């Protein structure tokens, strides 16, 4: 039944895309930052380039060289089994990255082909450097809300190299066993066995208990604007060290971010490649676990919260959606200021 559902769902969306072909919202006219309508190709390209530079490099972060030392170690090389499992997790029917390698190509590899892919991963693992294609992605705008013409109404879709995603998946499977025992229970995003239902149940029980025992509870829903794009990498490398990620594993993770770039496509036209110096890579299998590590580091700074049933709950987190809890207004403000000040310039109360 599940297989039939997946197959029918795939056919449904293929039909929707076929019917909508040619009717997608155009990016051929946009508004300037001041609200003026731009129609000339030169001005439109310049406006999109300004917007992309702001999105891809929104903040000034500390140099990546801060985490250079101590990246040597004796971690085992990547095995063929790890690569095979990573290839199995690739989803078919997805668009390729800049190297034009599609998931079906990798899934069709025999033992010899997988052994060569394993060699490629081990070459990157030993040298601490990945091919240029693995550090570059297609970045294309997709209308998220409202009408076309306003750049901020678009979200970016990044298409990465599939061999690079296989390598990143292998690294992700090595990182998780190291960090998951240290992730607080307040975080339910990208954690197996946890989800939004857990957080909704906890929040409803807190509110019911506060009402029943006449206890004050203060709640603040925090919007982390473009959180993935604004994680300071220099801080992230230090946080990874705190969570036990070091040696060749840390070096391999950093190699995916070393001088990475995005090639921007607007209505089929390619703009100049833009360096991406901040944030996590959209679409990378490694990014979710890196993000929850970073968020866990922030949420663990302050123990003050709301006491419920012998437990003290200070926050509920699902990826970048955060609910701060406190038993007083002053305590809530303190939590908010501390959370917003720990190297995270994308925190704004909502």
DOKOLFI-468294 format. One record per residue (C-alpha): residue number from 1; x, y, z. Coordinates in nm, 4 decimals. Layout:
SITE seq       c1       c2       c3
SITE NUM        X        Y        Z
...
This chain:
SITE seq       c1       c2       c3
SITE   1   0.0000   0.0000   0.0000
SITE   2   0.2807   0.2390   0.0904
SITE   3   0.4561   0.1637  -0.2392
SITE   4   0.1343   0.2289  -0.4342
SITE   5   0.0845   0.5560  -0.2466
SITE   6   0.4369   0.6728  -0.3250
SITE   7   0.4021   0.5787  -0.6921
SITE   8   0.0633   0.7488  -0.7270
SITE   9   0.1913   1.0573  -0.5484
SITE  10   0.4887   1.0783  -0.7837
SITE  11   0.2632   1.0491  -1.0901
SITE  12   0.0296   1.3135  -0.9461
SITE  13   0.3062   1.5722  -0.9052
SITE  14   0.4510   1.4886  -1.2456
SITE  15   0.1097   1.5658  -1.3958
SITE  16   0.0837   1.8912  -1.2001
SITE  17   0.4267   2.0044  -1.3195
SITE  18   0.3398   1.9159  -1.6786
SITE  19   0.0154   2.1153  -1.6672
SITE  20   0.1852   2.4143  -1.5041
SITE  21   0.4720   2.4195  -1.7522
SITE  22   0.4970   2.7630  -1.9077
SITE  23   0.2726   2.9179  -1.6400
SITE  24   0.5313   2.9700  -1.3696
SITE  25   0.5660   3.3104  -1.2163
SITE  26   0.8048   3.5186  -1.4222
SITE  27   1.1169   3.6774  -1.2780
SITE  28   1.1604   3.8979  -1.5850
SITE  29   1.0351   4.2104  -1.4066
SITE  30   1.1221   4.2973  -1.0484
SITE  31   1.1017   4.5903  -0.8117
SITE  32   1.4100   4.7682  -0.6884
SITE  33   1.4905   4.7955  -0.3186
SITE  34   1.3207   5.1374  -0.3285
SITE  35   1.0017   5.0020  -0.4892
SITE  36   1.0587   5.1138  -0.8504
SITE  37   0.9602   4.8680  -1.1245
SITE  38   1.2598   4.7492  -1.3267
SITE  39   1.2093   4.6284  -1.6836
SITE  40   1.5488   4.6437  -1.8529
SITE  41   1.7493   4.3212  -1.8482
SITE  42   2.0608   4.4919  -1.7141
SITE  43   1.8811   4.6482  -1.4162
SITE  44   1.6880   4.3291  -1.3426
SITE  45   2.0068   4.1223  -1.3359
SITE  46   2.1767   4.3817  -1.1140
SITE  47   1.8816   4.3802  -0.8706
SITE  48   1.8783   4.0006  -0.8455
SITE  49   2.2521   3.9960  -0.7934
SITE  50   2.2204   4.2472  -0.5072
SITE  51   1.9456   4.0372  -0.3500
SITE  52   2.1382   3.7118  -0.3834
SITE  53   2.4527   3.8636  -0.2364
SITE  54   2.2494   3.9803   0.0626
SITE  55   2.0869   3.6375   0.1039
SITE  56   2.3991   3.4288   0.0518
SITE  57   2.6327   3.6525   0.2539
SITE  58   2.4097   3.8409   0.5008
SITE  59   2.6566   3.8867   0.7850
SITE  60   3.0215   3.9380   0.8655
SITE  61   3.1496   3.6304   1.0453
SITE  62   3.4789   3.5383   1.2005
SITE  63   3.7375   3.3821   0.9741
SITE  64   3.7169   3.0114   0.9031
SITE  65   4.0852   2.9894   0.9860
SITE  66   3.9944   2.9895   1.3569
SITE  67   3.9302   2.6147   1.3494
SITE  68   4.2283   2.5119   1.1360
SITE  69   4.4527   2.3562   1.4005
SITE  70   4.4137   2.0058   1.5409
SITE  71   4.2370   1.8514   1.2411
SITE  72   4.4694   1.5507   1.2196
SITE  73   4.3668   1.2130   1.3556
SITE  74   4.3329   0.8399   1.2928
SITE  75   3.9684   0.8047   1.1919
SITE  76   3.9085   0.4993   0.9680
SITE  77   3.8751   0.5488   0.5916
SITE  78   3.5360   0.5462   0.4243
SITE  79   3.4148   0.1947   0.3513
SITE  80   3.2279   0.0681   0.0489
SITE  81   2.9329  -0.0190   0.2711
SITE  82   2.8993   0.3423   0.3857
SITE  83   2.8968   0.4663   0.0267
SITE  84   2.6472   0.1989  -0.0819
SITE  85   2.4059   0.2938   0.1967
SITE  86   2.4397   0.6637   0.1093
SITE  87   2.3606   0.5922  -0.2574
SITE  88   2.0517   0.3916  -0.1565
SITE  89   1.9191   0.6965   0.0298
SITE  90   1.9254   0.9144  -0.2822
SITE  91   1.5778   0.9931  -0.4129
SITE  92   1.5123   0.9319  -0.7805
SITE  93   1.3626   1.1826  -1.0194
SITE  94   1.5558   1.4771  -0.8757
SITE  95   1.7307   1.7508  -1.0722
SITE  96   2.1112   1.7239  -1.1013
SITE  97   2.3719   1.9699  -0.9808
SITE  98   2.6343   2.1524  -1.1842
SITE  99   2.8014   1.8237  -1.2845
SITE 100   2.4743   1.6971  -1.4439
SITE 101   2.5022   1.3644  -1.2578
SITE 102   2.1516   1.2353  -1.1862
SITE 103   2.0579   1.0048  -0.8974
SITE 104   1.9604   0.7284  -1.1402
SITE 105   2.3203   0.7205  -1.2655
SITE 106   2.4554   0.6509  -0.9175
SITE 107   2.1816   0.4029  -0.8299
SITE 108   2.2667   0.2036  -1.1423
SITE 109   2.6330   0.1603  -1.0448
SITE 110   2.7559  -0.1956  -1.0062
SITE 111   3.0222  -0.3139  -0.7621
SITE 112   3.3033  -0.1719  -0.9744
SITE 113   3.1319   0.1660  -1.0097
SITE 114   3.0655   0.1874  -0.6363
SITE 115   3.4285   0.1016  -0.5650
SITE 116   3.5392   0.3974  -0.7791
SITE 117   3.2923   0.6240  -0.5995
SITE 118   3.4360   0.4988  -0.2699
SITE 119   3.7854   0.5844  -0.3943
SITE 120   3.6671   0.9358  -0.4768
SITE 121   3.5230   0.9779  -0.1260
SITE 122   3.8429   0.8480   0.0337
SITE 123   4.0558   1.0817  -0.1771
SITE 124   3.8516   1.3726  -0.0398
SITE 125   3.8693   1.2256   0.3123
SITE 126   4.2484   1.1874   0.3109
SITE 127   4.3319   1.5166   0.1425
SITE 128   4.0749   1.7339   0.3197
SITE 129   3.9654   1.8805  -0.0146
SITE 130   3.6678   1.8055  -0.2391
SITE 131   3.6268   1.8640  -0.6148
SITE 132   3.5057   2.2077  -0.7220
SITE 133   3.1704   2.0661  -0.8385
SITE 134   3.1013   1.9383  -0.4863
SITE 135   3.1426   2.2912  -0.3491
SITE 136   2.9231   2.4568  -0.6091
SITE 137   2.5467   2.4550  -0.6493
SITE 138   2.2780   2.5890  -0.8774
SITE 139   2.0753   2.8509  -0.6897
SITE 140   1.7347   2.9237  -0.8402
SITE 141   1.4533   3.1422  -0.6980
SITE 142   1.1117   2.9887  -0.6404
SITE 143   0.8036   3.1945  -0.5537
SITE 144   0.7154   3.1337  -0.1895
SITE 145   0.4345   3.3807  -0.1221
SITE 146   0.2613   3.6871  -0.2623
SITE 147   0.3100   3.8003  -0.6188
SITE 148   0.6128   3.7930  -0.8436
SITE 149   0.8403   4.0905  -0.8888
SITE 150   0.9313   4.1285  -0.5208
SITE 151   1.2602   3.9521  -0.4545
SITE 152   1.1832   3.8851  -0.0885
SITE 153   0.8794   3.6781  -0.1920
SITE 154   1.1132   3.4164  -0.3342
SITE 155   1.3041   3.1426  -0.1590
SITE 156   1.6135   2.9821  -0.2979
SITE 157   1.6334   2.6238  -0.4197
SITE 158   1.9873   2.4877  -0.4327
SITE 159   2.0815   2.1927  -0.6522
SITE 160   2.4024   2.0259  -0.5354
SITE 161   2.6308   1.7682  -0.6899
SITE 162   2.4975   1.4159  -0.6282
SITE 163   2.8419   1.2564  -0.5677
SITE 164   2.9049   1.5407  -0.3231
SITE 165   2.5763   1.4610  -0.1480
SITE 166   2.6818   1.0967  -0.1169
SITE 167   3.0032   1.2102   0.0530
SITE 168   2.8066   1.4473   0.2783
SITE 169   2.5663   1.1663   0.3734
SITE 170   2.8595   0.9471   0.4786
SITE 171   2.9870   1.2313   0.6980
SITE 172   2.6382   1.2854   0.8429
SITE 173   2.6142   0.9192   0.9444
SITE 174   2.9464   0.9553   1.1274
SITE 175   2.8507   1.2800   1.3002
SITE 176   2.5133   1.1711   1.4412
SITE 177   2.6383   0.9000   1.6822
SITE 178   2.8822   1.1526   1.8284
SITE 179   2.6370   1.4366   1.8883
SITE 180   2.2904   1.2830   1.9363
SITE 181   2.3537   1.1738   2.2990
SITE 182   2.4289   1.5400   2.3787
SITE 183   2.1282   1.6925   2.2017
SITE 184   1.8718   1.8129   2.4546
SITE 185   1.5224   1.6661   2.4517
SITE 186   1.3813   2.0120   2.3794
SITE 187   1.4992   1.9746   2.0170
SITE 188   1.2681   1.7643   1.8001
SITE 189   1.3740   1.8782   1.4538
SITE 190   1.5695   1.6343   1.2349
SITE 191   1.5808   1.3876   1.5269
SITE 192   1.4551   1.0320   1.4617
SITE 193   1.1543   0.9431   1.6750
SITE 194   1.0668   1.3041   1.7563
SITE 195   0.8357   1.5456   1.5788
SITE 196   0.5988   1.8396   1.6047
SITE 197   0.3343   1.6284   1.7795
SITE 198   0.5716   1.5832   2.0733
SITE 199   0.6166   1.9586   2.1070
SITE 200   0.2457   2.0343   2.0684
SITE 201   0.1606   1.7789   2.3361
SITE 202   0.4201   1.9198   2.5780
SITE 203   0.3049   2.2782   2.5219
SITE 204  -0.0619   2.1867   2.5702
SITE 205   0.0179   2.0004   2.8937
SITE 206   0.2187   2.2981   3.0216
SITE 207  -0.0696   2.5370   2.9544
SITE 208  -0.3220   2.2980   3.1102
SITE 209  -0.1028   2.2533   3.4190
SITE 210  -0.0465   2.6268   3.4544
SITE 211  -0.4220   2.6856   3.4342
SITE 212  -0.5022   2.4061   3.6808
SITE 213  -0.2529   2.5186   3.9460
SITE 214  -0.2880   2.8924   3.8795
SITE 215   0.0779   2.9285   3.7868
SITE 216   0.1915   3.2108   3.5578
SITE 217   0.3567   3.1005   3.2348
SITE 218   0.5054   3.3307   2.9739
SITE 219   0.5510   3.2078   2.6189
SITE 220   0.7388   3.3707   2.3313
SITE 221   0.7372   3.2351   1.9774
SITE 222   1.0645   3.3268   1.8077
SITE 223   1.1112   3.3594   1.4341
SITE 224   1.4632   3.2790   1.3171
SITE 225   1.4683   3.4612   0.9861
SITE 226   1.6605   3.2729   0.7139
SITE 227   1.8340   3.0794   0.9900
SITE 228   2.0117   2.8282   0.7656
SITE 229   2.1688   3.1088   0.5640
SITE 230   2.2943   3.2988   0.8676
SITE 231   2.4765   3.0453   1.0808
SITE 232   2.8267   3.1910   1.1376
SITE 233   3.0659   2.9226   1.0222
SITE 234   3.3599   3.0260   1.2385
SITE 235   3.1396   2.9814   1.5465
SITE 236   2.9966   2.6552   1.4113
SITE 237   3.3394   2.4904   1.3857
SITE 238   3.4086   2.5694   1.7516
SITE 239   3.0660   2.4350   1.8535
SITE 240   3.1358   2.1109   1.6658
SITE 241   3.4572   2.0705   1.8621
SITE 242   3.2623   2.1127   2.1868
SITE 243   3.0293   1.8309   2.0773
SITE 244   3.3133   1.5911   2.0018
SITE 245   3.3498   1.6406   1.6262
SITE 246   3.7191   1.6885   1.5523
SITE 247   4.0130   1.5505   1.3564
SITE 248   3.9634   1.4341   0.9959
SITE 249   3.5841   1.4394   1.0382
SITE 250   3.5800   1.8110   1.1157
SITE 251   3.8312   1.8753   0.8388
SITE 252   3.6083   1.6871   0.5924
SITE 253   3.3023   1.8885   0.6941
SITE 254   3.4901   2.2137   0.6552
SITE 255   3.6173   2.1103   0.3119
SITE 256   3.2579   2.1185   0.1820
SITE 257   3.2367   2.4846   0.2875
SITE 258   3.5826   2.5965   0.1807
SITE 259   3.5425   2.8534  -0.0996
SITE 260   3.1971   2.7233  -0.1923
SITE 261   2.9986   2.9150  -0.4536
SITE 262   2.6521   2.9353  -0.6031
SITE 263   2.5659   2.9714  -0.9701
SITE 264   2.2439   3.1700  -0.9942
SITE 265   1.9847   3.1011  -1.2637
SITE 266   1.7125   3.3569  -1.3433
SITE 267   1.4491   3.2578  -1.6010
SITE 268   1.6996   3.0224  -1.7624
SITE 269   1.9823   3.2778  -1.7658
SITE 270   2.2973   3.2137  -1.5628
SITE 271   2.4431   3.4957  -1.3556
SITE 272   2.8000   3.5140  -1.2344
SITE 273   2.8975   3.2685  -0.9619
SITE 274   2.8712   3.4181  -0.6152
SITE 275   3.0890   3.3166  -0.3179
SITE 276   2.8923   3.1844  -0.0205
SITE 277   3.0810   3.2681   0.2977
SITE 278   2.8018   3.2312   0.5559
SITE 279   2.5356   2.9833   0.6538
SITE 280   2.4733   2.6168   0.5860
SITE 281   2.4326   2.4584   0.2449
SITE 282   2.0695   2.4224   0.1413
SITE 283   1.9893   2.0702   0.0239
SITE 284   2.2973   1.9117   0.1802
SITE 285   2.2313   1.5930   0.3864
SITE 286   2.4786   1.7187   0.6463
SITE 287   2.3139   2.0578   0.7076
SITE 288   2.0209   1.9467   0.9307
SITE 289   2.2426   1.7814   1.1924
SITE 290   2.4854   2.0762   1.1879
SITE 291   2.1938   2.3125   1.2423
SITE 292   2.0454   2.1279   1.5388
SITE 293   2.3913   2.1120   1.6997
SITE 294   2.4202   2.4882   1.6668
SITE 295   2.0668   2.5449   1.7982
SITE 296   2.1282   2.3073   2.0881
SITE 297   2.4358   2.5069   2.1860
SITE 298   2.2271   2.8250   2.1999
SITE 299   1.9301   2.6775   2.3874
SITE 300   2.1567   2.5188   2.6478
SITE 301   2.3026   2.8486   2.7680
SITE 302   2.0243   2.9371   3.0114
SITE 303   1.8703   2.6910   3.2565
SITE 304   1.5922   2.9254   3.3712
SITE 305   1.2498   2.8272   3.2441
SITE 306   0.9086   2.7030   3.3544
SITE 307   0.8925   2.4330   3.6216
SITE 308   0.6378   2.1630   3.5415
SITE 309   0.5971   1.8283   3.7164
SITE 310   0.9418   1.8356   3.8709
SITE 311   1.1031   1.9324   3.5399
SITE 312   1.2299   2.2700   3.4275
SITE 313   1.1473   2.3381   3.0637
SITE 314   1.3113   2.6460   2.9171
SITE 315   1.2311   2.6045   2.5478
SITE 316   1.0709   2.3855   2.2837
SITE 317   1.2521   2.3680   1.9505
SITE 318   1.1715   2.2165   1.6143
SITE 319   1.4615   2.2985   1.3798
SITE 320   1.4434   2.6800   1.3543
SITE 321   1.1034   2.7209   1.5249
SITE 322   1.1575   2.8136   1.8892
SITE 323   0.9190   2.8589   2.1816
SITE 324   1.0736   3.0198   2.4909
SITE 325   0.9102   2.9505   2.8282
SITE 326   0.9443   3.1276   3.1619
SITE 327   0.7519   3.1741   3.4848
SITE 328   0.7890   3.5536   3.4762
SITE 329   0.8045   3.8305   3.2216
SITE 330   1.1528   3.9303   3.3358
SITE 331   1.2773   3.5735   3.2990
SITE 332   1.1335   3.5524   2.9486
SITE 333   1.3026   3.8756   2.8419
SITE 334   1.6325   3.7532   2.9843
SITE 335   1.6020   3.4294   2.7873
SITE 336   1.5180   3.6190   2.4714
SITE 337   1.8119   3.8581   2.4996
SITE 338   2.0580   3.5799   2.5802
SITE 339   1.9346   3.3628   2.2946
SITE 340   1.9565   3.6548   2.0522
SITE 341   2.3073   3.7521   2.1583
SITE 342   2.5049   3.4285   2.1250
SITE 343   2.6472   3.4924   1.7805
SITE 344   2.3074   3.4607   1.6131
SITE 345   2.2119   3.7783   1.4243
SITE 346   1.8917   3.6257   1.2852
SITE 347   1.6836   3.6155   1.6039
SITE 348   1.3751   3.8375   1.6100
SITE 349   1.0720   3.8078   1.8392
SITE 350   0.7510   3.7147   1.6642
